[in-house]
């Protein structure tokens, strides 16, 4: 049974006041995104330190590098805020 309160298809879903504030606040996005990028660099540096000291490249090290890359990418997405910027072709 369909939920009558749920918006259908492409209807605009209203955002909460907190989410609107976060999306319009440049300094909030910059601080959060910068923190994610710096945490990604920290994790990446920890994985590289093991490799530099002559430790074996294990699956754990590769997982750390992959996780660090995803953290940094998430930070870039938070800073650039691509949601809602694409225009729909009619």
mmCIF file as gemmi writes it, N, C-alpha and C atoms, coordinates in Angstrom:
data_model
loop_
_atom_site.group_PDB
_atom_site.id
_atom_site.type_symbol
_atom_site.label_atom_id
_atom_site.label_alt_id
_atom_site.label_comp_id
_atom_site.label_asym_id
_atom_site.label_entity_id
_atom_site.label_seq_id
_atom_site.pdbx_PDB_ins_code
_atom_site.Cartn_x
_atom_site.Cartn_y
_atom_site.Cartn_z
_atom_site.occupancy
_atom_site.B_iso_or_equiv
_atom_site.pdbx_formal_charge
_atom_site.auth_seq_id
_atom_site.auth_asym_id
_atom_site.pdbx_PDB_model_num
ATOM 1 N N . UNK Axp A 1 ? 0.834 -1.17 0 1 0 ? 1 A 1
ATOM 2 C CA . UNK Axp A 1 ? 0 0 0 1 0 ? 1 A 1
ATOM 3 C C . UNK Axp A 1 ? 0.885 1.243 0 1 0 ? 1 A 1
ATOM 4 N N . UNK Axp A 2 ? 0.589 2.2 -0.837 1 0 ? 2 A 1
ATOM 5 C CA . UNK Axp A 2 ? 1.403 3.408 -0.968 1 0 ? 2 A 1
ATOM 6 C C . UNK Axp A 2 ? 1.158 4.349 0.197 1 0 ? 2 A 1
ATOM 7 N N . UNK Axp A 3 ? 2.206 5.041 0.588 1 0 ? 3 A 1
ATOM 8 C CA . UNK Axp A 3 ? 2.115 6.017 1.658 1 0 ? 3 A 1
ATOM 9 C C . UNK Axp A 3 ? 1.569 7.318 1.078 1 0 ? 3 A 1
ATOM 10 N N . UNK Axp A 4 ? 0.394 7.79 1.518 1 0 ? 4 A 1
ATOM 11 C CA . UNK Axp A 4 ? -0.19 9.01 0.929 1 0 ? 4 A 1
ATOM 12 C C . UNK Axp A 4 ? 0.595 10.27 1.249 1 0 ? 4 A 1
ATOM 13 N N . UNK Axp A 5 ? 1.428 10.24 2.302 1 0 ? 5 A 1
ATOM 14 C CA . UNK Axp A 5 ? 2.187 11.435 2.67 1 0 ? 5 A 1
ATOM 15 C C . UNK Axp A 5 ? 3.504 11.543 1.922 1 0 ? 5 A 1
ATOM 16 N N . UNK Axp A 6 ? 3.968 10.462 1.312 1 0 ? 6 A 1
ATOM 17 C CA . UNK Axp A 6 ? 5.245 10.479 0.608 1 0 ? 6 A 1
ATOM 18 C C . UNK Axp A 6 ? 5.091 11.181 -0.732 1 0 ? 6 A 1
ATOM 19 N N . UNK Axp A 7 ? 6.04 12.063 -1.085 1 0 ? 7 A 1
ATOM 20 C CA . UNK Axp A 7 ? 5.952 12.742 -2.371 1 0 ? 7 A 1
ATOM 21 C C . UNK Axp A 7 ? 6.176 11.762 -3.52 1 0 ? 7 A 1
ATOM 22 N N . UNK Axp A 8 ? 5.483 11.987 -4.603 1 0 ? 8 A 1
ATOM 23 C CA . UNK Axp A 8 ? 5.587 11.101 -5.767 1 0 ? 8 A 1
ATOM 24 C C . UNK Axp A 8 ? 6.718 11.563 -6.676 1 0 ? 8 A 1
ATOM 25 N N . UNK Axp A 9 ? 7.443 10.609 -7.21 1 0 ? 9 A 1
ATOM 26 C CA . UNK Axp A 9 ? 8.447 10.83 -8.247 1 0 ? 9 A 1
ATOM 27 C C . UNK Axp A 9 ? 9.358 12.018 -8.045 1 0 ? 9 A 1
ATOM 28 N N . UNK Axp A 10 ? 9.211 13.036 -8.889 1 0 ? 10 A 1
ATOM 29 C CA . UNK Axp A 10 ? 10.135 14.146 -8.91 1 0 ? 10 A 1
ATOM 30 C C . UNK Axp A 10 ? 9.689 15.357 -8.116 1 0 ? 10 A 1
ATOM 31 N N . UNK Axp A 11 ? 8.701 15.214 -7.256 1 0 ? 11 A 1
ATOM 32 C CA . UNK Axp A 11 ? 8.259 16.373 -6.475 1 0 ? 11 A 1
ATOM 33 C C . UNK Axp A 11 ? 9.355 16.822 -5.523 1 0 ? 11 A 1
ATOM 34 N N . UNK Axp A 12 ? 9.373 18.104 -5.259 1 0 ? 12 A 1
ATOM 35 C CA . UNK Axp A 12 ? 10.378 18.681 -4.361 1 0 ? 12 A 1
ATOM 36 C C . UNK Axp A 12 ? 10.037 18.317 -2.92 1 0 ? 12 A 1
ATOM 37 N N . UNK Axp A 13 ? 11.011 17.773 -2.201 1 0 ? 13 A 1
ATOM 38 C CA . UNK Axp A 13 ? 10.834 17.413 -0.809 1 0 ? 13 A 1
ATOM 39 C C . UNK Axp A 13 ? 11.334 18.57 0.039 1 0 ? 13 A 1
ATOM 40 N N . UNK Axp A 14 ? 10.495 19.127 0.926 1 0 ? 14 A 1
ATOM 41 C CA . UNK Axp A 14 ? 10.951 20.249 1.746 1 0 ? 14 A 1
ATOM 42 C C . UNK Axp A 14 ? 12.039 19.808 2.718 1 0 ? 14 A 1
ATOM 43 N N . UNK Axp A 15 ? 13.064 20.659 2.881 1 0 ? 15 A 1
ATOM 44 C CA . UNK Axp A 15 ? 14.174 20.365 3.776 1 0 ? 15 A 1
ATOM 45 C C . UNK Axp A 15 ? 13.897 20.968 5.146 1 0 ? 15 A 1
ATOM 46 N N . UNK Axp A 16 ? 14.518 20.392 6.158 1 0 ? 16 A 1
ATOM 47 C CA . UNK Axp A 16 ? 14.386 20.935 7.496 1 0 ? 16 A 1
ATOM 48 C C . UNK Axp A 16 ? 15.174 22.249 7.592 1 0 ? 16 A 1
ATOM 49 N N . UNK Axp A 17 ? 14.88 23.019 8.598 1 0 ? 17 A 1
ATOM 50 C CA . UNK Axp A 17 ? 15.541 24.309 8.798 1 0 ? 17 A 1
ATOM 51 C C . UNK Axp A 17 ? 17.049 24.133 9.001 1 0 ? 17 A 1
ATOM 52 N N . UNK Axp A 18 ? 17.45 23.084 9.736 1 0 ? 18 A 1
ATOM 53 C CA . UNK Axp A 18 ? 18.869 22.841 9.973 1 0 ? 18 A 1
ATOM 54 C C . UNK Axp A 18 ? 19.595 22.513 8.686 1 0 ? 18 A 1
ATOM 55 N N . UNK Axp A 19 ? 18.982 21.72 7.815 1 0 ? 19 A 1
ATOM 56 C CA . UNK Axp A 19 ? 19.633 21.333 6.566 1 0 ? 19 A 1
ATOM 57 C C . UNK Axp A 19 ? 19.751 22.542 5.638 1 0 ? 19 A 1
ATOM 58 N N . UNK Axp A 20 ? 18.752 23.414 5.621 1 0 ? 20 A 1
ATOM 59 C CA . UNK Axp A 20 ? 18.822 24.618 4.793 1 0 ? 20 A 1
ATOM 60 C C . UNK Axp A 20 ? 19.935 25.535 5.281 1 0 ? 20 A 1
ATOM 61 N N . UNK Axp A 21 ? 20.098 25.64 6.593 1 0 ? 21 A 1
ATOM 62 C CA . UNK Axp A 21 ? 21.149 26.472 7.16 1 0 ? 21 A 1
ATOM 63 C C . UNK Axp A 21 ? 22.518 25.926 6.79 1 0 ? 21 A 1
ATOM 64 N N . UNK Axp A 22 ? 22.689 24.61 6.87 1 0 ? 22 A 1
ATOM 65 C CA . UNK Axp A 22 ? 23.976 24 6.541 1 0 ? 22 A 1
ATOM 66 C C . UNK Axp A 22 ? 24.306 24.21 5.066 1 0 ? 22 A 1
ATOM 67 N N . UNK Axp A 23 ? 23.334 24.076 4.18 1 0 ? 23 A 1
ATOM 68 C CA . UNK Axp A 23 ? 23.592 24.21 2.752 1 0 ? 23 A 1
ATOM 69 C C . UNK Axp A 23 ? 23.891 25.657 2.364 1 0 ? 23 A 1
ATOM 70 N N . UNK Axp A 24 ? 23.378 26.623 3.099 1 0 ? 24 A 1
ATOM 71 C CA . UNK Axp A 24 ? 23.619 28.018 2.751 1 0 ? 24 A 1
ATOM 72 C C . UNK Axp A 24 ? 24.813 28.613 3.505 1 0 ? 24 A 1
ATOM 73 N N . UNK Axp A 25 ? 25.355 27.904 4.458 1 0 ? 25 A 1
ATOM 74 C CA . UNK Axp A 25 ? 26.448 28.415 5.279 1 0 ? 25 A 1
ATOM 75 C C . UNK Axp A 25 ? 27.787 27.959 4.691 1 0 ? 25 A 1
ATOM 76 N N . UNK Axp A 26 ? 28.475 28.864 4.015 1 0 ? 26 A 1
ATOM 77 C CA . UNK Axp A 26 ? 29.747 28.528 3.364 1 0 ? 26 A 1
ATOM 78 C C . UNK Axp A 26 ? 30.801 28.11 4.383 1 0 ? 26 A 1
ATOM 79 N N . UNK Axp A 27 ? 30.885 28.816 5.509 1 0 ? 27 A 1
ATOM 80 C CA . UNK Axp A 27 ? 31.914 28.484 6.497 1 0 ? 27 A 1
ATOM 81 C C . UNK Axp A 27 ? 31.654 27.115 7.13 1 0 ? 27 A 1
ATOM 82 N N . UNK Axp A 28 ? 30.382 26.754 7.308 1 0 ? 28 A 1
ATOM 83 C CA . UNK Axp A 28 ? 30.073 25.429 7.865 1 0 ? 28 A 1
ATOM 84 C C . UNK Axp A 28 ? 30.525 24.328 6.916 1 0 ? 28 A 1
ATOM 85 N N . UNK Axp A 29 ? 30.235 24.503 5.628 1 0 ? 29 A 1
ATOM 86 C CA . UNK Axp A 29 ? 30.646 23.509 4.641 1 0 ? 29 A 1
ATOM 87 C C . UNK Axp A 29 ? 32.157 23.447 4.532 1 0 ? 29 A 1
ATOM 88 N N . UNK Axp A 30 ? 32.825 24.59 4.606 1 0 ? 30 A 1
ATOM 89 C CA . UNK Axp A 30 ? 34.284 24.624 4.5 1 0 ? 30 A 1
ATOM 90 C C . UNK Axp A 30 ? 34.942 23.936 5.693 1 0 ? 30 A 1
ATOM 91 N N . UNK Axp A 31 ? 34.44 24.17 6.888 1 0 ? 31 A 1
ATOM 92 C CA . UNK Axp A 31 ? 35.008 23.542 8.086 1 0 ? 31 A 1
ATOM 93 C C . UNK Axp A 31 ? 34.782 22.033 8.07 1 0 ? 31 A 1
ATOM 94 N N . UNK Axp A 32 ? 33.559 21.601 7.756 1 0 ? 32 A 1
ATOM 95 C CA . UNK Axp A 32 ? 33.256 20.159 7.73 1 0 ? 32 A 1
ATOM 96 C C . UNK Axp A 32 ? 34.03 19.457 6.614 1 0 ? 32 A 1
ATOM 97 N N . UNK Axp A 33 ? 34.024 20.032 5.428 1 0 ? 33 A 1
ATOM 98 C CA . UNK Axp A 33 ? 34.741 19.431 4.309 1 0 ? 33 A 1
ATOM 99 C C . UNK Axp A 33 ? 36.24 19.425 4.534 1 0 ? 33 A 1
ATOM 100 N N . UNK Axp A 34 ? 36.765 20.52 5.084 1 0 ? 34 A 1
ATOM 101 C CA . UNK Axp A 34 ? 38.198 20.576 5.381 1 0 ? 34 A 1
ATOM 102 C C . UNK Axp A 34 ? 38.596 19.551 6.426 1 0 ? 34 A 1
ATOM 103 N N . UNK Axp A 35 ? 37.743 19.351 7.415 1 0 ? 35 A 1
ATOM 104 C CA . UNK Axp A 35 ? 38.016 18.332 8.425 1 0 ? 35 A 1
ATOM 105 C C . UNK Axp A 35 ? 38.049 16.937 7.832 1 0 ? 35 A 1
ATOM 106 N N . UNK Axp A 36 ? 37.132 16.66 6.905 1 0 ? 36 A 1
ATOM 107 C CA . UNK Axp A 36 ? 37.13 15.356 6.249 1 0 ? 36 A 1
ATOM 108 C C . UNK Axp A 36 ? 38.378 15.17 5.384 1 0 ? 36 A 1
ATOM 109 N N . UNK Axp A 37 ? 38.775 16.209 4.675 1 0 ? 37 A 1
ATOM 110 C CA . UNK Axp A 37 ? 39.982 16.111 3.841 1 0 ? 37 A 1
ATOM 111 C C . UNK Axp A 37 ? 41.218 15.901 4.719 1 0 ? 37 A 1
ATOM 112 N N . UNK Axp A 38 ? 41.32 16.642 5.814 1 0 ? 38 A 1
ATOM 113 C CA . UNK Axp A 38 ? 42.468 16.479 6.712 1 0 ? 38 A 1
ATOM 114 C C . UNK Axp A 38 ? 42.485 15.105 7.378 1 0 ? 38 A 1
ATOM 115 N N . UNK Axp A 39 ? 41.311 14.585 7.727 1 0 ? 39 A 1
ATOM 116 C CA . UNK Axp A 39 ? 41.281 13.24 8.317 1 0 ? 39 A 1
ATOM 117 C C . UNK Axp A 39 ? 41.679 12.192 7.278 1 0 ? 39 A 1
ATOM 118 N N . UNK Axp A 40 ? 41.296 12.411 6.02 1 0 ? 40 A 1
ATOM 119 C CA . UNK Axp A 40 ? 41.738 11.514 4.954 1 0 ? 40 A 1
ATOM 120 C C . UNK Axp A 40 ? 43.246 11.547 4.788 1 0 ? 40 A 1
ATOM 121 N N . UNK Axp A 41 ? 43.83 12.743 4.864 1 0 ? 41 A 1
ATOM 122 C CA . UNK Axp A 41 ? 45.289 12.859 4.77 1 0 ? 41 A 1
ATOM 123 C C . UNK Axp A 41 ? 45.985 12.175 5.945 1 0 ? 41 A 1
ATOM 124 N N . UNK Axp A 42 ? 45.392 12.27 7.12 1 0 ? 42 A 1
ATOM 125 C CA . UNK Axp A 42 ? 45.963 11.626 8.304 1 0 ? 42 A 1
ATOM 126 C C . UNK Axp A 42 ? 45.972 10.103 8.144 1 0 ? 42 A 1
ATOM 127 N N . UNK Axp A 43 ? 44.855 9.552 7.704 1 0 ? 43 A 1
ATOM 128 C CA . UNK Axp A 43 ? 44.765 8.101 7.517 1 0 ? 43 A 1
ATOM 129 C C . UNK Axp A 43 ? 45.728 7.652 6.413 1 0 ? 43 A 1
ATOM 130 N N . UNK Axp A 44 ? 45.802 8.425 5.328 1 0 ? 44 A 1
ATOM 131 C CA . UNK Axp A 44 ? 46.71 8.087 4.235 1 0 ? 44 A 1
ATOM 132 C C . UNK Axp A 44 ? 48.166 8.122 4.705 1 0 ? 44 A 1
ATOM 133 N N . UNK Axp A 45 ? 48.504 9.128 5.505 1 0 ? 45 A 1
ATOM 134 C CA . UNK Axp A 45 ? 49.874 9.251 6.016 1 0 ? 45 A 1
ATOM 135 C C . UNK Axp A 45 ? 50.222 8.083 6.945 1 0 ? 45 A 1
ATOM 136 N N . UNK Axp A 46 ? 49.255 7.622 7.725 1 0 ? 46 A 1
ATOM 137 C CA . UNK Axp A 46 ? 49.504 6.475 8.603 1 0 ? 46 A 1
ATOM 138 C C . UNK Axp A 46 ? 49.776 5.218 7.785 1 0 ? 46 A 1
ATOM 139 N N . UNK Axp A 47 ? 49.063 5.034 6.69 1 0 ? 47 A 1
ATOM 140 C CA . UNK Axp A 47 ? 49.298 3.866 5.831 1 0 ? 47 A 1
ATOM 141 C C . UNK Axp A 47 ? 50.65 3.983 5.126 1 0 ? 47 A 1
ATOM 142 N N . UNK Axp A 48 ? 50.991 5.175 4.668 1 0 ? 48 A 1
ATOM 143 C CA . UNK Axp A 48 ? 52.277 5.371 3.983 1 0 ? 48 A 1
ATOM 144 C C . UNK Axp A 48 ? 53.45 5.189 4.936 1 0 ? 48 A 1
ATOM 145 N N . UNK Axp A 49 ? 53.268 5.553 6.204 1 0 ? 49 A 1
ATOM 146 C CA . UNK Axp A 49 ? 54.347 5.42 7.181 1 0 ? 49 A 1
ATOM 147 C C . UNK Axp A 49 ? 54.74 3.951 7.343 1 0 ? 49 A 1
ATOM 148 N N . UNK Axp A 50 ? 53.766 3.063 7.36 1 0 ? 50 A 1
ATOM 149 C CA . UNK Axp A 50 ? 54.05 1.627 7.472 1 0 ? 50 A 1
ATOM 150 C C . UNK Axp A 50 ? 54.836 1.156 6.254 1 0 ? 50 A 1
ATOM 151 N N . UNK Axp A 51 ? 54.446 1.629 5.081 1 0 ? 51 A 1
ATOM 152 C CA . UNK Axp A 51 ? 55.13 1.213 3.857 1 0 ? 51 A 1
ATOM 153 C C . UNK Axp A 51 ? 56.544 1.795 3.793 1 0 ? 51 A 1
ATOM 154 N N . UNK Axp A 52 ? 56.73 3.032 4.257 1 0 ? 52 A 1
ATOM 155 C CA . UNK Axp A 52 ? 58.048 3.657 4.239 1 0 ? 52 A 1
ATOM 156 C C . UNK Axp A 52 ? 59.033 2.969 5.174 1 0 ? 52 A 1
ATOM 157 N N . UNK Axp A 53 ? 58.524 2.44 6.275 1 0 ? 53 A 1
ATOM 158 C CA . UNK Axp A 53 ? 59.397 1.773 7.238 1 0 ? 53 A 1
ATOM 159 C C . UNK Axp A 53 ? 59.741 0.352 6.802 1 0 ? 53 A 1
ATOM 160 N N . UNK Axp A 54 ? 59.295 -0.051 5.634 1 0 ? 54 A 1
ATOM 161 C CA . UNK Axp A 54 ? 59.65 -1.366 5.116 1 0 ? 54 A 1
ATOM 162 C C . UNK Axp A 54 ? 58.662 -2.454 5.462 1 0 ? 54 A 1
ATOM 163 N N . UNK Axp A 55 ? 57.516 -2.083 6.002 1 0 ? 55 A 1
ATOM 164 C CA . UNK Axp A 55 ? 56.506 -3.082 6.326 1 0 ? 55 A 1
ATOM 165 C C . UNK Axp A 55 ? 55.854 -3.629 5.067 1 0 ? 55 A 1
ATOM 166 N N . UNK Axp A 56 ? 55.29 -4.801 5.168 1 0 ? 56 A 1
ATOM 167 C CA . UNK Axp A 56 ? 54.665 -5.396 3.987 1 0 ? 56 A 1
ATOM 168 C C . UNK Axp A 56 ? 53.372 -4.659 3.613 1 0 ? 56 A 1
ATOM 169 N N . UNK Axp A 57 ? 53.108 -4.639 2.314 1 0 ? 57 A 1
ATOM 170 C CA . UNK Axp A 57 ? 51.858 -4.039 1.847 1 0 ? 57 A 1
ATOM 171 C C . UNK Axp A 57 ? 50.773 -5.1 1.946 1 0 ? 57 A 1
ATOM 172 N N . UNK Axp A 58 ? 49.94 -4.966 2.959 1 0 ? 58 A 1
ATOM 173 C CA . UNK Axp A 58 ? 48.9 -5.957 3.202 1 0 ? 58 A 1
ATOM 174 C C . UNK Axp A 58 ? 47.552 -5.426 2.739 1 0 ? 58 A 1
ATOM 175 N N . UNK Axp A 59 ? 46.541 -6.26 2.843 1 0 ? 59 A 1
ATOM 176 C CA . UNK Axp A 59 ? 45.184 -5.827 2.493 1 0 ? 59 A 1
ATOM 177 C C . UNK Axp A 59 ? 44.711 -4.721 3.437 1 0 ? 59 A 1
ATOM 178 N N . UNK Axp A 60 ? 45.181 -4.743 4.676 1 0 ? 60 A 1
ATOM 179 C CA . UNK Axp A 60 ? 44.81 -3.693 5.623 1 0 ? 60 A 1
ATOM 180 C C . UNK Axp A 60 ? 45.353 -2.333 5.198 1 0 ? 60 A 1
ATOM 181 N N . UNK Axp A 61 ? 46.578 -2.31 4.698 1 0 ? 61 A 1
ATOM 182 C CA . UNK Axp A 61 ? 47.178 -1.066 4.221 1 0 ? 61 A 1
ATOM 183 C C . UNK Axp A 61 ? 46.429 -0.543 2.999 1 0 ? 61 A 1
ATOM 184 N N . UNK Axp A 62 ? 46.077 -1.44 2.106 1 0 ? 62 A 1
ATOM 185 C CA . UNK Axp A 62 ? 45.316 -1.04 0.92 1 0 ? 62 A 1
ATOM 186 C C . UNK Axp A 62 ? 43.939 -0.532 1.322 1 0 ? 62 A 1
ATOM 187 N N . UNK Axp A 63 ? 43.315 -1.175 2.309 1 0 ? 63 A 1
ATOM 188 C CA . UNK Axp A 63 ? 42.009 -0.719 2.791 1 0 ? 63 A 1
ATOM 189 C C . UNK Axp A 63 ? 42.121 0.668 3.418 1 0 ? 63 A 1
ATOM 190 N N . UNK Axp A 64 ? 43.222 0.924 4.14 1 0 ? 64 A 1
ATOM 191 C CA . UNK Axp A 64 ? 43.434 2.245 4.734 1 0 ? 64 A 1
ATOM 192 C C . UNK Axp A 64 ? 43.564 3.318 3.658 1 0 ? 64 A 1
ATOM 193 N N . UNK Axp A 65 ? 44.312 3.026 2.614 1 0 ? 65 A 1
ATOM 194 C CA . UNK Axp A 65 ? 44.493 4.002 1.534 1 0 ? 65 A 1
ATOM 195 C C . UNK Axp A 65 ? 43.169 4.251 0.817 1 0 ? 65 A 1
ATOM 196 N N . UNK Axp A 66 ? 42.397 3.194 0.596 1 0 ? 66 A 1
ATOM 197 C CA . UNK Axp A 66 ? 41.091 3.347 -0.038 1 0 ? 66 A 1
ATOM 198 C C . UNK Axp A 66 ? 40.149 4.17 0.834 1 0 ? 66 A 1
ATOM 199 N N . UNK Axp A 67 ? 40.15 3.9 2.132 1 0 ? 67 A 1
ATOM 200 C CA . UNK Axp A 67 ? 39.308 4.653 3.058 1 0 ? 67 A 1
ATOM 201 C C . UNK Axp A 67 ? 39.729 6.116 3.12 1 0 ? 67 A 1
ATOM 202 N N . UNK Axp A 68 ? 41.04 6.369 3.098 1 0 ? 68 A 1
ATOM 203 C CA . UNK Axp A 68 ? 41.538 7.746 3.121 1 0 ? 68 A 1
ATOM 204 C C . UNK Axp A 68 ? 41.099 8.506 1.871 1 0 ? 68 A 1
ATOM 205 N N . UNK Axp A 69 ? 41.155 7.838 0.73 1 0 ? 69 A 1
ATOM 206 C CA . UNK Axp A 69 ? 40.723 8.471 -0.517 1 0 ? 69 A 1
ATOM 207 C C . UNK Axp A 69 ? 39.241 8.794 -0.474 1 0 ? 69 A 1
ATOM 208 N N . UNK Axp A 70 ? 38.443 7.88 0.065 1 0 ? 70 A 1
ATOM 209 C CA . UNK Axp A 70 ? 37.003 8.139 0.132 1 0 ? 70 A 1
ATOM 210 C C . UNK Axp A 70 ? 36.676 9.257 1.122 1 0 ? 70 A 1
ATOM 211 N N . UNK Axp A 71 ? 37.413 9.357 2.218 1 0 ? 71 A 1
ATOM 212 C CA . UNK Axp A 71 ? 37.205 10.469 3.158 1 0 ? 71 A 1
ATOM 213 C C . UNK Axp A 71 ? 37.499 11.814 2.492 1 0 ? 71 A 1
ATOM 214 N N . UNK Axp A 72 ? 38.607 11.884 1.763 1 0 ? 72 A 1
ATOM 215 C CA . UNK Axp A 72 ? 38.964 13.131 1.089 1 0 ? 72 A 1
ATOM 216 C C . UNK Axp A 72 ? 37.949 13.48 0.007 1 0 ? 72 A 1
ATOM 217 N N . UNK Axp A 73 ? 37.475 12.478 -0.726 1 0 ? 73 A 1
ATOM 218 C CA . UNK Axp A 73 ? 36.465 12.732 -1.759 1 0 ? 73 A 1
ATOM 219 C C . UNK Axp A 73 ? 35.164 13.217 -1.134 1 0 ? 73 A 1
ATOM 220 N N . UNK Axp A 74 ? 34.79 12.666 -0.004 1 0 ? 74 A 1
ATOM 221 C CA . UNK Axp A 74 ? 33.581 13.102 0.696 1 0 ? 74 A 1
ATOM 222 C C . UNK Axp A 74 ? 33.731 14.556 1.148 1 0 ? 74 A 1
ATOM 223 N N . UNK Axp A 75 ? 34.92 14.929 1.591 1 0 ? 75 A 1
ATOM 224 C CA . UNK Axp A 75 ? 35.172 16.308 1.981 1 0 ? 75 A 1
ATOM 225 C C . UNK Axp A 75 ? 35.015 17.273 0.813 1 0 ? 75 A 1
ATOM 226 N N . UNK Axp A 76 ? 35.503 16.878 -0.358 1 0 ? 76 A 1
ATOM 227 C CA . UNK Axp A 76 ? 35.358 17.718 -1.557 1 0 ? 76 A 1
ATOM 228 C C . UNK Axp A 76 ? 33.886 17.869 -1.919 1 0 ? 76 A 1
ATOM 229 N N . UNK Axp A 77 ? 33.13 16.789 -1.801 1 0 ? 77 A 1
ATOM 230 C CA . UNK Axp A 77 ? 31.699 16.849 -2.108 1 0 ? 77 A 1
ATOM 231 C C . UNK Axp A 77 ? 30.982 17.777 -1.136 1 0 ? 77 A 1
ATOM 232 N N . UNK Axp A 78 ? 31.322 17.725 0.134 1 0 ? 78 A 1
ATOM 233 C CA . UNK Axp A 78 ? 30.679 18.605 1.114 1 0 ? 78 A 1
ATOM 234 C C . UNK Axp A 78 ? 30.986 20.067 0.808 1 0 ? 78 A 1
ATOM 235 N N . UNK Axp A 79 ? 32.214 20.357 0.421 1 0 ? 79 A 1
ATOM 236 C CA . UNK Axp A 79 ? 32.601 21.739 0.137 1 0 ? 79 A 1
ATOM 237 C C . UNK Axp A 79 ? 31.913 22.255 -1.127 1 0 ? 79 A 1
ATOM 238 N N . UNK Axp A 80 ? 31.899 21.449 -2.184 1 0 ? 80 A 1
ATOM 239 C CA . UNK Axp A 80 ? 31.336 21.924 -3.453 1 0 ? 80 A 1
ATOM 240 C C . UNK Axp A 80 ? 29.821 21.909 -3.465 1 0 ? 80 A 1
ATOM 241 N N . UNK Axp A 81 ? 29.173 21.087 -2.653 1 0 ? 81 A 1
ATOM 242 C CA . UNK Axp A 81 ? 27.724 21.002 -2.535 1 0 ? 81 A 1
ATOM 243 C C . UNK Axp A 81 ? 27.037 20.857 -3.894 1 0 ? 81 A 1
ATOM 244 N N . UNK Axp A 82 ? 27.233 19.732 -4.587 1 0 ? 82 A 1
ATOM 245 C CA . UNK Axp A 82 ? 26.66 19.586 -5.92 1 0 ? 82 A 1
ATOM 246 C C . UNK Axp A 82 ? 25.165 19.28 -5.941 1 0 ? 82 A 1
ATOM 247 N N . UNK Axp A 83 ? 24.56 18.954 -4.804 1 0 ? 83 A 1
ATOM 248 C CA . UNK Axp A 83 ? 23.153 18.572 -4.777 1 0 ? 83 A 1
ATOM 249 C C . UNK Axp A 83 ? 22.283 19.784 -5.1 1 0 ? 83 A 1
ATOM 250 N N . UNK Axp A 84 ? 21.423 19.616 -6.08 1 0 ? 84 A 1
ATOM 251 C CA . UNK Axp A 84 ? 20.474 20.662 -6.422 1 0 ? 84 A 1
ATOM 252 C C . UNK Axp A 84 ? 21.01 21.693 -7.392 1 0 ? 84 A 1
ATOM 253 N N . UNK Axp A 85 ? 22.233 21.555 -7.881 1 0 ? 85 A 1
ATOM 254 C CA . UNK Axp A 85 ? 22.779 22.539 -8.786 1 0 ? 85 A 1
ATOM 255 C C . UNK Axp A 85 ? 22.506 22.198 -10.247 1 0 ? 85 A 1
ATOM 256 N N . UNK Axp A 86 ? 22.201 20.938 -10.541 1 0 ? 86 A 1
ATOM 257 C CA . UNK Axp A 86 ? 21.915 20.55 -11.918 1 0 ? 86 A 1
ATOM 258 C C . UNK Axp A 86 ? 20.509 21.028 -12.303 1 0 ? 86 A 1
ATOM 259 N N . UNK Axp A 87 ? 20.384 21.541 -13.491 1 0 ? 87 A 1
ATOM 260 C CA . UNK Axp A 87 ? 19.085 22.018 -13.964 1 0 ? 87 A 1
ATOM 261 C C . UNK Axp A 87 ? 18.433 20.915 -14.785 1 0 ? 87 A 1
ATOM 262 N N . UNK Axp A 88 ? 17.168 20.688 -14.545 1 0 ? 88 A 1
ATOM 263 C CA . UNK Axp A 88 ? 16.415 19.661 -15.254 1 0 ? 88 A 1
ATOM 264 C C . UNK Axp A 88 ? 16.03 20.168 -16.635 1 0 ? 88 A 1
ATOM 265 N N . UNK Axp A 89 ? 16.27 19.345 -17.642 1 0 ? 89 A 1
ATOM 266 C CA . UNK Axp A 89 ? 15.886 19.708 -19.008 1 0 ? 89 A 1
ATOM 267 C C . UNK Axp A 89 ? 14.402 19.397 -19.198 1 0 ? 89 A 1
ATOM 268 N N . UNK Axp A 90 ? 13.668 20.351 -19.745 1 0 ? 90 A 1
ATOM 269 C CA . UNK Axp A 90 ? 12.235 20.114 -19.965 1 0 ? 90 A 1
ATOM 270 C C . UNK Axp A 90 ? 11.89 20.116 -21.424 1 0 ? 90 A 1
